[in-house]
């Protein structure tokens, strides 16, 4: 899948969730929820010939999302709440031609734990 096609898949998924993003620049500026900022970076994985999602030899793309936001809830459970929030927001990057979509990693670093602020990153990998 070309970078343009990959980006189109991402934008389509975000538009389905209510975003009006038209380009990578829009994605980098978008605010999808109050008190949350997301930066989306699309890069080709170095191991682009690796088998990912069942398509041997396909080019693989990684989407990295850096987020800063605020989660209200129990401080003891904050890491799990933030992890779910980061994952759930960007889980469906697929159309008929995209096979391997999945969460690669999610990291969470509390900024002000007692007030619920967090920063984190999540990476998604898909191919073809």
Secondary structure, DSSP 4 states (H G I P E B T S, - for coil): --HHHHHHHHHHHHHHTT----SHHHHHH---STT-EEEEEEEE-TTTTS-BTTBTT--EEEEEEEEEEE--S-GGGHHHHHHHHHHHHT-----TT----EEEEEEEEEEEGGGTEEEEEEEEEEE-
